[in-house]
């Protein structure tokens, strides 16, 4: 993949990448919701909860994919084989969540 290739664009003639448009739209809607709504919804709690959960899954998946692409680009720049990246950097990154959870459980057990 050439490094001068533009980031994924929503429309061919726009100068903004897709991530910027999505971030701008979601931030604008969040600010609008914060300004308009003064009380939490009483009847739409379950649909709002499901939408928030699905959006969080999409954001986590997108961020993980972009981090993986960055690591692959770094490996291509340094001319490292993908097997070496998979055995080192990607495996370590996969274990960070477990490390954080283990440290948090250890701190909680010492605090109680």
N, C-alpha and C positions, 0 to 999 in steps of 0.2 A: 504494500500500500504506500503510495507516495505521501510524503509529509507535507506537501503544499496543497493537498486536497482540502477543500473547505469542510467545516463541520456540517452535519446534516441540517439542511435548510427546510423550512416549512413550505415556502413558495420559491420557485426558481429565481425570481427577480427581487427578492428581499435581501437585505444585508444583515438581518438578524438571524442567529441560529435558533433552532427549535427550542433548546433548553431556555433561552432568554425569553422567548415568547410565552412559554408555559409558566415560567417563574413570574413574569410580569402579570400575566392574567390571573394566576392563583393569588398572588400578593394583593392585587387590586380587589379581587373578590373578598379576600379575608379582611381587608381594611373596611370595605363597604359593609360587610356583615357586622363587624365590630362596632361601626358607627350607628347602624340602623337598629340592630337588635339590642334591647336593653335587658331582656329576661331570657333564660334558656327555654327552648321549645318544650311544650308540654305533651304534645301528641306525636311529634315526628322524631322522637329520640332514637328509636331502633333504626329507621332508614338513615338518619344522619350518622349514627354510629357505624353502620355497615359501609357507608360511602367513605367515611374517614379511615376505616380499616383498609379498604381496598386501595385508597390513594396512598396510604403509608406503605403498603406492599409494593405498589408501582414505583414509588420514590426510592425505596430501598433497592429494588431490582435495578433501576436505572443507575443509581450511584455505584452499585457493585459492578455493573457492566462497564461504566466509564473508568472506574479504577482498574479493572482488568485490562481495558484498552490502553490505559496509560502505562501499565507495567509491561504490556507487550511492546509498546512503542519504545520504552526504555531498553528493553532487551534487544530490540532491533538496532537501536542506536549503538549499544555497547557490543553488538554482535554476539550475544549470548544465545545458546540454543534454548528452545522452548521447554525442553525436558528439564534443564537446569533451573529455569525460572519456576517451573511447577514444583520441583522438589525443594526449593528454598523459599523464595519470596512469597509465592502464592500459598504454600503450606503454612508459613508463619502467619500470614494474614488471616488464614482460616482459623487459626488457634487463638487469635487475640480476644475474641468474644468469650471463649472459655476461660482465658486468663482473667479477664475483668470480672466474670461471674464468680470464679474461685476466690479472688481477692475480696470481693464484696461479701461473700458468705463467711470467709475467715474473719473479716472485720466485725460482722454482725455477731458471730459466735463469741468473739472476745469482749464485745461490748455488753452482752447480756449476762 
